[in-house]
Structure formats: C-alpha cells, structure tokens
Amino acid sequence: MPDGKNLVLVASKGGFPKHPAWFHNLRAHPLTYVQVGAERRRVRARVATAAERPRLWDEADALWPGYADYRARTDREIPLVVLEPA
C-alpha cells in the first residue's frame, strides 16, 4: 500500500506460523527494485518500527479487513515492510 513516498508490504502469509520467503529475501538483500504499474523504482526495504506499526496497521486494515483475521490466526508478529526510495 502507498504511504507517502514509501510503499508498505504486509508479510502475512495468510496468518501462517512462519514469515513468507520474500520477507527473508528482503531482510538479506534490502536494496532492490519494485515495479508499480509501468514505473520501476529502486527501494530499500526495512521493517516498520514499533512506533509506525499502529498507524500502518490501521491503514492496512482499512485497505483489506482480512488482515485482522490473519493476525488472529498466528502467534507471530506479522511484519510490515516499508519500501523507501533508494
């Protein structure tokens, strides 16, 4: 989802007990590219801070209410990944 100049990804994996593989890939290699429509962007991935999480979850839940179900299904903290312009 857009967040100002950033994009935010929800590493929910449908509430599965483990993080999705792409999350581990971004943690290992945070400098990457993302394509939005016809635009290819260079970005740096980072996990949202504790201070950012409540606001970002509110926005994510408004975008797709199913995320609340995913959080209820798992004991893990579902990461929110912020993609910042690099």
Biopython code that builds the backbone (N, CA, C, O; Angstrom):
import numpy as np
from Bio.PDB.StructureBuilder import StructureBuilder

atoms = [
    (1, "MET", "N", (0.846, -1.166, 0.000)),
    (1, "MET", "CA", (0.000, 0.000, 0.000)),
    (1, "MET", "C", (0.895, 1.232, 0.000)),
    (1, "MET", "O", (2.004, 1.191, 0.533)),
    (2, "PRO", "N", (0.428, 2.324, -0.589)),
    (2, "PRO", "CA", (1.222, 3.547, -0.566)),
    (2, "PRO", "C", (1.193, 4.197, 0.812)),
    (2, "PRO", "O", (0.194, 4.125, 1.528)),
    (3, "ASP", "N", (2.304, 4.832, 1.171)),
    (3, "ASP", "CA", (2.412, 5.590, 2.412)),
    (3, "ASP", "C", (3.329, 6.773, 2.124)),
    (3, "ASP", "O", (4.538, 6.702, 2.349)),
    (4, "GLY", "N", (2.752, 7.847, 1.629)),
    (4, "GLY", "CA", (3.557, 8.974, 1.178)),
    (4, "GLY", "C", (4.426, 8.541, 0.013)),
    (4, "GLY", "O", (3.924, 7.985, -0.964)),
    (5, "LYS", "N", (5.723, 8.789, 0.106)),
    (5, "LYS", "CA", (6.657, 8.372, -0.957)),
    (5, "LYS", "C", (7.057, 6.906, -0.828)),
    (5, "LYS", "O", (7.713, 6.364, -1.717)),
    (6, "ASN", "N", (6.669, 6.261, 0.268)),
    (6, "ASN", "CA", (7.012, 4.865, 0.524)),
    (6, "ASN", "C", (5.893, 3.931, 0.092)),
    (6, "ASN", "O", (4.769, 4.352, -0.181)),
    (7, "LEU", "N", (6.233, 2.657, 0.039)),
    (7, "LEU", "CA", (5.256, 1.589, -0.124)),
    (7, "LEU", "C", (5.379, 0.687, 1.099)),
    (7, "LEU", "O", (6.461, 0.560, 1.673)),
    (8, "VAL", "N", (4.280, 0.065, 1.497)),
    (8, "VAL", "CA", (4.296, -0.825, 2.656)),
    (8, "VAL", "C", (3.757, -2.184, 2.225)),
    (8, "VAL", "O", (2.707, -2.281, 1.589)),
    (9, "LEU", "N", (4.493, -3.225, 2.582)),
    (9, "LEU", "CA", (4.094, -4.606, 2.301)),
    (9, "LEU", "C", (3.740, -5.297, 3.606)),
    (9, "LEU", "O", (4.377, -5.062, 4.633)),
    (10, "VAL", "N", (2.727, -6.146, 3.565)),
    (10, "VAL", "CA", (2.298, -6.905, 4.739)),
    (10, "VAL", "C", (2.784, -8.338, 4.563)),
    (10, "VAL", "O", (2.358, -9.028, 3.636)),
    (11, "ALA", "N", (3.662, -8.787, 5.437)),
    (11, "ALA", "CA", (4.243, -10.131, 5.342)),
    (11, "ALA", "C", (3.364, -11.124, 6.107)),
    (11, "ALA", "O", (3.825, -11.784, 7.039)),
    (12, "SER", "N", (2.112, -11.221, 5.708)),
    (12, "SER", "CA", (1.130, -12.003, 6.471)),
    (12, "SER", "C", (1.181, -13.498, 6.186)),
    (12, "SER", "O", (1.019, -14.311, 7.097)),
    (13, "LYS", "N", (1.405, -13.863, 4.936)),
    (13, "LYS", "CA", (1.361, -15.265, 4.513)),
    (13, "LYS", "C", (0.071, -15.931, 5.005)),
    (13, "LYS", "O", (0.058, -17.097, 5.399)),
    (14, "GLY", "N", (-1.022, -15.140, 4.967)),
    (14, "GLY", "CA", (-2.329, -15.679, 5.336)),
    (14, "GLY", "C", (-2.450, -16.104, 6.788)),
    (14, "GLY", "O", (-3.328, -16.896, 7.130)),
    (15, "GLY", "N", (-1.578, -15.587, 7.645)),
    (15, "GLY", "CA", (-1.612, -15.975, 9.051)),
    (15, "GLY", "C", (-0.854, -17.251, 9.357)),
    (15, "GLY", "O", (-0.947, -17.772, 10.468)),
    (16, "PHE", "N", (-0.108, -17.763, 8.393)),
    (16, "PHE", "CA", (0.709, -18.958, 8.569)),
    (16, "PHE", "C", (1.737, -18.713, 9.671)),
    (16, "PHE", "O", (2.149, -17.568, 9.860)),
    (17, "PRO", "N", (2.164, -19.729, 10.396)),
    (17, "PRO", "CA", (3.073, -19.524, 11.530)),
    (17, "PRO", "C", (4.466, -18.992, 11.177)),
    (17, "PRO", "O", (5.166, -18.488, 12.055)),
    (18, "LYS", "N", (4.876, -19.092, 9.923)),
    (18, "LYS", "CA", (6.209, -18.637, 9.525)),
    (18, "LYS", "C", (6.102, -17.454, 8.570)),
    (18, "LYS", "O", (5.114, -17.299, 7.853)),
    (19, "HIS", "N", (7.145, -16.622, 8.577)),
    (19, "HIS", "CA", (7.201, -15.495, 7.652)),
    (19, "HIS", "C", (7.324, -16.011, 6.210)),
    (19, "HIS", "O", (7.890, -17.079, 5.982)),
    (20, "PRO", "N", (6.798, -15.259, 5.244)),
    (20, "PRO", "CA", (6.953, -15.662, 3.846)),
    (20, "PRO", "C", (8.411, -15.566, 3.396)),
    (20, "PRO", "O", (9.186, -14.774, 3.932)),
    (21, "ALA", "N", (8.766, -16.372, 2.420)),
    (21, "ALA", "CA", (10.150, -16.410, 1.928)),
    (21, "ALA", "C", (10.604, -15.045, 1.430)),
    (21, "ALA", "O", (11.754, -14.666, 1.652)),
    (22, "TRP", "N", (9.730, -14.298, 0.762)),
    (22, "TRP", "CA", (10.137, -12.996, 0.231)),
    (22, "TRP", "C", (10.564, -12.048, 1.356)),
    (22, "TRP", "O", (11.414, -11.184, 1.139)),
    (23, "PHE", "N", (9.989, -12.195, 2.551)),
    (23, "PHE", "CA", (10.381, -11.354, 3.683)),
    (23, "PHE", "C", (11.849, -11.619, 4.045)),
    (23, "PHE", "O", (12.622, -10.683, 4.251)),
    (24, "HIS", "N", (12.219, -12.892, 4.120)),
    (24, "HIS", "CA", (13.604, -13.250, 4.432)),
    (24, "HIS", "C", (14.557, -12.755, 3.341)),
    (24, "HIS", "O", (15.670, -12.320, 3.633)),
    (25, "ASN", "N", (14.115, -12.825, 2.089)),
    (25, "ASN", "CA", (14.946, -12.335, 0.986)),
    (25, "ASN", "C", (15.191, -10.834, 1.115)),
    (25, "ASN", "O", (16.312, -10.369, 0.907)),
    (26, "LEU", "N", (14.142, -10.067, 1.460)),
    (26, "LEU", "CA", (14.307, -8.625, 1.613)),
    (26, "LEU", "C", (15.167, -8.277, 2.822)),
    (26, "LEU", "O", (15.906, -7.293, 2.793)),
    (27, "ARG", "N", (15.077, -9.070, 3.879)),
    (27, "ARG", "CA", (15.937, -8.820, 5.045)),
    (27, "ARG", "C", (17.401, -9.050, 4.674)),
    (27, "ARG", "O", (18.279, -8.306, 5.113)),
    (28, "ALA", "N", (17.662, -10.068, 3.874)),
    (28, "ALA", "CA", (19.032, -10.375, 3.473)),
    (28, "ALA", "C", (19.559, -9.396, 2.420)),
    (28, "ALA", "O", (20.753, -9.101, 2.377)),
    (29, "HIS", "N", (18.656, -8.900, 1.578)),
    (29, "HIS", "CA", (19.039, -8.016, 0.461)),
    (29, "HIS", "C", (18.054, -6.854, 0.391)),
    (29, "HIS", "O", (17.184, -6.841, -0.480)),
    (30, "PRO", "N", (18.174, -5.878, 1.288)),
    (30, "PRO", "CA", (17.173, -4.818, 1.358)),
    (30, "PRO", "C", (17.184, -3.830, 0.196)),
    (30, "PRO", "O", (16.175, -3.165, -0.042)),
    (31, "LEU", "N", (18.261, -3.716, -0.515)),
    (31, "LEU", "CA", (18.325, -2.807, -1.655)),
    (31, "LEU", "C", (17.868, -3.564, -2.895)),
    (31, "LEU", "O", (18.513, -4.522, -3.320)),
    (32, "THR", "N", (16.751, -3.130, -3.473)),
    (32, "THR", "CA", (16.161, -3.882, -4.580)),
    (32, "THR", "C", (15.335, -2.954, -5.457)),
    (32, "THR", "O", (15.403, -1.732, -5.324)),
    (33, "TYR", "N", (14.559, -3.541, -6.349)),
    (33, "TYR", "CA", (13.658, -2.795, -7.217)),
    (33, "TYR", "C", (12.240, -3.296, -7.001)),
    (33, "TYR", "O", (12.017, -4.450, -6.637)),
    (34, "VAL", "N", (11.290, -2.404, -7.233)),
    (34, "VAL", "CA", (9.881, -2.767, -7.215)),
    (34, "VAL", "C", (9.240, -2.092, -8.426)),
    (34, "VAL", "O", (9.624, -0.986, -8.807)),
    (35, "GLN", "N", (8.274, -2.759, -9.018)),
    (35, "GLN", "CA", (7.578, -2.165, -10.152)),
    (35, "GLN", "C", (6.153, -1.842, -9.747)),
    (35, "GLN", "O", (5.427, -2.700, -9.247)),
    (36, "VAL", "N", (5.762, -0.599, -9.967)),
    (36, "VAL", "CA", (4.403, -0.130, -9.697)),
    (36, "VAL", "C", (3.854, 0.378, -11.020)),
    (36, "VAL", "O", (4.275, 1.420, -11.522)),
    (37, "GLY", "N", (2.904, -0.375, -11.582)),
    (37, "GLY", "CA", (2.426, -0.041, -12.919)),
    (37, "GLY", "C", (3.575, -0.151, -13.899)),
    (37, "GLY", "O", (4.254, -1.176, -13.951)),
    (38, "ALA", "N", (3.801, 0.907, -14.684)),
    (38, "ALA", "CA", (4.892, 0.909, -15.656)),
    (38, "ALA", "C", (6.190, 1.445, -15.056)),
    (38, "ALA", "O", (7.228, 1.424, -15.717)),
    (39, "GLU", "N", (6.144, 1.926, -13.808)),
    (39, "GLU", "CA", (7.305, 2.547, -13.183)),
    (39, "GLU", "C", (8.113, 1.543, -12.356)),
    (39, "GLU", "O", (7.577, 0.861, -11.482)),
    (40, "ARG", "N", (9.394, 1.469, -12.649)),
    (40, "ARG", "CA", (10.311, 0.633, -11.865)),
    (40, "ARG", "C", (11.059, 1.545, -10.907)),
    (40, "ARG", "O", (11.645, 2.544, -11.322)),
    (41, "ARG", "N", (11.037, 1.200, -9.621)),
    (41, "ARG", "CA", (11.645, 2.040, -8.591)),
    (41, "ARG", "C", (12.743, 1.287, -7.852)),
    (41, "ARG", "O", (12.626, 0.091, -7.585)),
    (42, "ARG", "N", (13.813, 2.010, -7.527)),
    (42, "ARG", "CA", (14.873, 1.476, -6.664)),
    (42, "ARG", "C", (14.450, 1.767, -5.227)),
    (42, "ARG", "O", (14.129, 2.909, -4.901)),
    (43, "VAL", "N", (14.446, 0.756, -4.368)),
    (43, "VAL", "CA", (13.977, 0.914, -2.994)),
    (43, "VAL", "C", (14.911, 0.217, -2.019)),
    (43, "VAL", "O", (15.699, -0.656, -2.383)),
    (44, "ARG", "N", (14.791, 0.636, -0.767)),
    (44, "ARG", "CA", (15.468, -0.042, 0.335)),
    (44, "ARG", "C", (14.378, -0.507, 1.289)),
    (44, "ARG", "O", (13.546, 0.289, 1.723)),
    (45, "ALA", "N", (14.383, -1.794, 1.615)),
    (45, "ALA", "CA", (13.367, -2.386, 2.486)),
    (45, "ALA", "C", (13.832, -2.344, 3.929)),
    (45, "ALA", "O", (15.005, -2.565, 4.229)),
    (46, "ARG", "N", (12.889, -2.055, 4.816)),
    (46, "ARG", "CA", (13.146, -2.128, 6.251)),
    (46, "ARG", "C", (11.847, -2.521, 6.932)),
    (46, "ARG", "O", (10.761, -2.292, 6.399)),
    (47, "VAL", "N", (11.963, -3.110, 8.105)),
    (47, "VAL", "CA", (10.792, -3.486, 8.892)),
    (47, "VAL", "C", (10.295, -2.233, 9.609)),
    (47, "VAL", "O", (11.084, -1.458, 10.150)),
    (48, "ALA", "N", (8.987, -2.046, 9.604)),
    (48, "ALA", "CA", (8.387, -0.889, 10.274)),
    (48, "ALA", "C", (8.730, -0.896, 11.755)),
    (48, "ALA", "O", (8.809, -1.951, 12.384)),
    (49, "THR", "N", (8.932, 0.280, 12.295)),
    (49, "THR", "CA", (9.248, 0.419, 13.714)),
    (49, "THR", "C", (7.992, 0.208, 14.559)),
    (49, "THR", "O", (6.870, 0.246, 14.054)),
    (50, "ALA", "N", (8.204, -0.011, 15.835)),
    (50, "ALA", "CA", (7.073, -0.170, 16.764)),
    (50, "ALA", "C", (6.200, 1.078, 16.767)),
    (50, "ALA", "O", (4.981, 0.978, 16.908)),
    (51, "ALA", "N", (6.799, 2.235, 16.616)),
    (51, "ALA", "CA", (6.034, 3.486, 16.599)),
    (51, "ALA", "C", (5.176, 3.611, 15.339)),
    (51, "ALA", "O", (4.094, 4.196, 15.387)),
    (52, "GLU", "N", (5.644, 3.072, 14.217)),
    (52, "GLU", "CA", (4.911, 3.154, 12.945)),
    (52, "GLU", "C", (3.785, 2.132, 12.841)),
    (52, "GLU", "O", (2.772, 2.380, 12.186)),
    (53, "ARG", "N", (3.961, 0.994, 13.483)),
    (53, "ARG", "CA", (3.057, -0.139, 13.284)),
    (53, "ARG", "C", (1.577, 0.174, 13.515)),
    (53, "ARG", "O", (0.768, -0.203, 12.667)),
    (54, "PRO", "N", (1.167, 0.831, 14.595)),
    (54, "PRO", "CA", (-0.273, 1.061, 14.785)),
    (54, "PRO", "C", (-0.925, 1.835, 13.632)),
    (54, "PRO", "O", (-2.000, 1.463, 13.162)),
    (55, "ARG", "N", (-0.278, 2.899, 13.185)),
    (55, "ARG", "CA", (-0.826, 3.680, 12.073)),
    (55, "ARG", "C", (-0.870, 2.860, 10.786)),
    (55, "ARG", "O", (-1.861, 2.887, 10.056)),
    (56, "LEU", "N", (0.209, 2.134, 10.515)),
    (56, "LEU", "CA", (0.255, 1.338, 9.292)),
    (56, "LEU", "C", (-0.760, 0.204, 9.326)),
    (56, "LEU", "O", (-1.369, -0.104, 8.302)),
    (57, "TRP", "N", (-0.954, -0.427, 10.492)),
    (57, "TRP", "CA", (-1.970, -1.474, 10.586)),
    (57, "TRP", "C", (-3.363, -0.891, 10.384)),
    (57, "TRP", "O", (-4.199, -1.522, 9.737)),
    (58, "ASP", "N", (-3.631, 0.287, 10.914)),
    (58, "ASP", "CA", (-4.933, 0.923, 10.676)),
    (58, "ASP", "C", (-5.172, 1.109, 9.186)),
    (58, "ASP", "O", (-6.265, 0.838, 8.688)),
    (59, "GLU", "N", (-4.150, 1.570, 8.476)),
    (59, "GLU", "CA", (-4.273, 1.781, 7.034)),
    (59, "GLU", "C", (-4.433, 0.451, 6.291)),
    (59, "GLU", "O", (-5.250, 0.341, 5.376)),
    (60, "ALA", "N", (-3.655, -0.553, 6.686)),
    (60, "ALA", "CA", (-3.749, -1.864, 6.034)),
    (60, "ALA", "C", (-5.125, -2.492, 6.270)),
    (60, "ALA", "O", (-5.725, -3.043, 5.346)),
    (61, "ASP", "N", (-5.618, -2.410, 7.491)),
    (61, "ASP", "CA", (-6.937, -2.970, 7.800)),
    (61, "ASP", "C", (-8.038, -2.257, 7.030)),
    (61, "ASP", "O", (-9.009, -2.891, 6.616)),
    (62, "ALA", "N", (-7.905, -0.952, 6.830)),
    (62, "ALA", "CA", (-8.891, -0.204, 6.045)),
    (62, "ALA", "C", (-8.849, -0.630, 4.581)),
    (62, "ALA", "O", (-9.873, -0.657, 3.897)),
    (63, "LEU", "N", (-7.651, -0.960, 4.114)),
    (63, "LEU", "CA", (-7.488, -1.404, 2.727)),
    (63, "LEU", "C", (-8.046, -2.808, 2.530)),
    (63, "LEU", "O", (-8.715, -3.083, 1.534)),
    (64, "TRP", "N", (-7.768, -3.698, 3.488)),
    (64, "TRP", "CA", (-8.258, -5.075, 3.401)),
    (64, "TRP", "C", (-8.483, -5.628, 4.800)),
    (64, "TRP", "O", (-7.522, -6.002, 5.473)),
    (65, "PRO", "N", (-9.739, -5.690, 5.254)),
    (65, "PRO", "CA", (-10.043, -6.127, 6.624)),
    (65, "PRO", "C", (-9.597, -7.552, 6.958)),
    (65, "PRO", "O", (-9.519, -7.899, 8.137)),
    (66, "GLY", "N", (-9.305, -8.375, 5.969)),
    (66, "GLY", "CA", (-8.855, -9.741, 6.211)),
    (66, "GLY", "C", (-7.544, -9.829, 6.983)),
    (66, "GLY", "O", (-7.235, -10.869, 7.564)),
    (67, "TYR", "N", (-6.777, -8.751, 6.994)),
    (67, "TYR", "CA", (-5.520, -8.780, 7.747)),
    (67, "TYR", "C", (-5.759, -9.022, 9.229)),
    (67, "TYR", "O", (-4.940, -9.667, 9.883)),
    (68, "ALA", "N", (-6.854, -8.523, 9.770)),
    (68, "ALA", "CA", (-7.163, -8.752, 11.195)),
    (68, "ALA", "C", (-7.342, -10.245, 11.462)),
    (68, "ALA", "O", (-6.914, -10.743, 12.503)),
    (69, "ASP", "N", (-7.972, -10.963, 10.529)),
    (69, "ASP", "CA", (-8.119, -12.415, 10.672)),
    (69, "ASP", "C", (-6.762, -13.106, 10.652)),
    (69, "ASP", "O", (-6.525, -14.042, 11.416)),
    (70, "TYR", "N", (-5.877, -12.645, 9.780)),
    (70, "TYR", "CA", (-4.539, -13.233, 9.702)),
    (70, "TYR", "C", (-3.805, -13.053, 11.023)),
    (70, "TYR", "O", (-3.166, -13.986, 11.511)),
    (71, "ARG", "N", (-3.892, -11.867, 11.600)),
    (71, "ARG", "CA", (-3.209, -11.629, 12.875)),
    (71, "ARG", "C", (-3.794, -12.501, 13.977)),
    (71, "ARG", "O", (-3.070, -12.922, 14.880)),
    (72, "ALA", "N", (-5.086, -12.776, 13.917)),
    (72, "ALA", "CA", (-5.729, -13.610, 14.935)),
    (72, "ALA", "C", (-5.325, -15.082, 14.804)),
    (72, "ALA", "O", (-5.393, -15.830, 15.779)),
    (73, "ARG", "N", (-4.904, -15.501, 13.606)),
    (73, "ARG", "CA", (-4.558, -16.904, 13.347)),
    (73, "ARG", "C", (-3.167, -17.290, 13.800)),
    (73, "ARG", "O", (-2.856, -18.478, 13.879)),
    (74, "THR", "N", (-2.322, -16.320, 14.099)),
    (74, "THR", "CA", (-0.926, -16.651, 14.344)),
    (74, "THR", "C", (-0.425, -16.019, 15.638)),
    (74, "THR", "O", (-0.945, -15.004, 16.101)),
    (75, "ASP", "N", (0.595, -16.646, 16.205)),
    (75, "ASP", "CA", (1.243, -16.100, 17.391)),
    (75, "ASP", "C", (2.395, -15.166, 17.022)),
    (75, "ASP", "O", (2.901, -14.436, 17.874)),
    (76, "ARG", "N", (2.809, -15.188, 15.760)),
    (76, "ARG", "CA", (3.936, -14.350, 15.362)),
    (76, "ARG", "C", (3.467, -12.921, 15.104)),
    (76, "ARG", "O", (2.306, -12.677, 14.778)),
    (77, "GLU", "N", (4.384, -12.003, 15.257)),
    (77, "GLU", "CA", (4.107, -10.619, 14.883)),
    (77, "GLU", "C", (4.294, -10.515, 13.380)),
    (77, "GLU", "O", (5.396, -10.721, 12.871)),
    (78, "ILE", "N", (3.225, -10.197, 12.672)),
    (78, "ILE", "CA", (3.300, -10.090, 11.215)),
    (78, "ILE", "C", (4.062, -8.813, 10.867)),
    (78, "ILE", "O", (3.653, -7.718, 11.254)),
    (79, "PRO", "N", (5.162, -8.951, 10.143)),
    (79, "PRO", "CA", (5.956, -7.774, 9.807)),
    (79, "PRO", "C", (5.280, -6.888, 8.768)),
    (79, "PRO", "O", (4.603, -7.365, 7.857)),
    (80, "LEU", "N", (5.480, -5.608, 8.929)),
    (80, "LEU", "CA", (5.141, -4.629, 7.907)),
    (80, "LEU", "C", (6.469, -4.138, 7.351)),
    (80, "LEU", "O", (7.331, -3.672, 8.096)),
    (81, "VAL", "N", (6.626, -4.246, 6.051)),
    (81, "VAL", "CA", (7.882, -3.902, 5.411)),
    (81, "VAL", "C", (7.701, -2.577, 4.676)),
    (81, "VAL", "O", (6.822, -2.442, 3.824)),
    (82, "VAL", "N", (8.534, -1.612, 5.012)),
    (82, "VAL", "CA", (8.486, -0.296, 4.381)),
    (82, "VAL", "C", (9.527, -0.273, 3.279)),
    (82, "VAL", "O", (10.697, -0.577, 3.512)),
    (83, "LEU", "N", (9.098, 0.089, 2.076)),
    (83, "LEU", "CA", (9.996, 0.243, 0.944)),
    (83, "LEU", "C", (10.198, 1.736, 0.728)),
    (83, "LEU", "O", (9.286, 2.445, 0.303)),
    (84, "GLU", "N", (11.405, 2.199, 1.025)),
    (84, "GLU", "CA", (11.734, 3.617, 0.899)),
    (84, "GLU", "C", (12.516, 3.841, -0.387)),
    (84, "GLU", "O", (13.294, 2.978, -0.793)),
    (85, "PRO", "N", (12.321, 4.993, -1.038)),
    (85, "PRO", "CA", (13.131, 5.271, -2.228)),
    (85, "PRO", "C", (14.615, 5.209, -1.890)),
    (85, "PRO", "O", (15.054, 5.705, -0.852)),
    (86, "ALA", "N", (15.370, 4.595, -2.778)),
    (86, "ALA", "CA", (16.819, 4.462, -2.547)),
    (86, "ALA", "C", (17.582, 5.377, -3.498)),
    (86, "ALA", "O", (18.812, 5.414, -3.465)),
]
sb = StructureBuilder()
sb.init_structure("model")
sb.init_model(0)
sb.init_chain("A")
sb.init_seg("    ")
for serial, (resi, resn, name, xyz) in enumerate(atoms, 1):
    if name == "N":
        sb.init_residue(resn, " ", resi, " ")
    sb.init_atom(name, np.array(xyz, "f"), 0.0, 1.0, " ", f" {name:<3s}", serial, name[0])
structure = sb.get_structure()
